Amino acid sequence: MTSAPKLGGFKVLKGVNRISLALPKAHPLPRLLRLIAGEKINLPYFTCVQGESAWGLHLAVESADRDRTVTLIQESCGTIPDEAASVILSIFPHRSDPTIAARLLGLFDQEGLALGAVGNSPSAISIVLDEGLLSEASSALFEVFQFNTYRTPSDWKLAQRGKEELYKEVVASYQEQRPKTYGLEIADRHDFVSAGLVDGNLTPFGTTLHACSQHGFNLAFLSLGPPHPERGETLTFCIPGSNGKAFARILNDLRSENALISRCRAAVFTMNGPHFGDRHGIVSELLRAFEEHRIDLLGLSCTIASVTGVVPSSQLDSAVKAITSSFEVPGVVKKT
């Protein structure tokens, strides 16, 4: 039996509502985000993935903003989103190791705990789940992980007492003309893979990510759901490009589980800033810039004050130009 991976810890953000929907491509995604930013609604969690005919969106808002956000979506998109009172649980650091995500998916599948959403940042993997599952989920984490800060679930629960308010995000009281970043990292030649399983069983996804880890592939992007009406539960991930036989075998094994798979060559960008996690409008500003520069965004994950995005490799230079024209970027680092 393999030893439990050692992680630094995990944090929980309470008092949020998850809102999920499929948005037809005919409806401009930036328009919805502009409406949300216009109402000064902060998004402590946001993921979106481009499908064949629609965007799959997961977002979280503070519970006090739930009604306004749902009304905006209903009025502007003509759809009633799925939503639930939720918590955001983040484990860190995952060091871009697919094993961490694999064990996380396997654990929740084994325990029968429904995942509302999954996204990643360079430092953490964040999951959104119904608030009633927090106690069971936090205890289950200790079955597959070791944490430097807590030895047992009881240690973690004891440490949370009296600190609930410390985990709530505070919306910044000002807005920069150009949002500041600490820097922009880019990496080309990645494989962007989207896989759907109709039966909703997450185990094959965990097996796939574990196999990627065994072959030394790093995990640059991760998003789970929302479920597609035809493809079922959908996992989207991005790893450094490999045209070798090893990755082909990994995908063939996943196809043997009746998974529907799409794959393309892509580039990944990551950035964070001093107020990315506590001010509204960051996602809206990014999508506005991409719309103006005609960037075909493939996927986006905004968690733990970080933004990770995926674009076609052919549009990487244009994406960098779009970001640097709208954000204050002290430097661009190209990762190999």
Secondary structure, DSSP 8 states (H G I E B T S, - for coil): -----EE-EEEEEEEEEEEEEEEETTS-HHHHHHHHHHTT---SEEEEEE-SSEEEEEEEEEGGGHHHHHHHHHHHHS---EEEEEEEEEEE--TT-HHHHHHHHHHHHHHT---SEEEE-SS-EEEEEEGGGHHHHHHHHHHH-EESS-SSHHHHHHHHTT-GGGGS----S---SS-B-SEEEEEEEEEEEEEEETT---HHHHHHHHHHHHTT----EEEE---BTTTBEEEEEEEE---SHHHHHHHHHHHTTT-EEEEEEEEEEEEE-TTTTTSTTHHHHHHHHHHHTT----EEEEETTEEEEEEEGGGHHHHHHHHHHHSB-S-EEE--
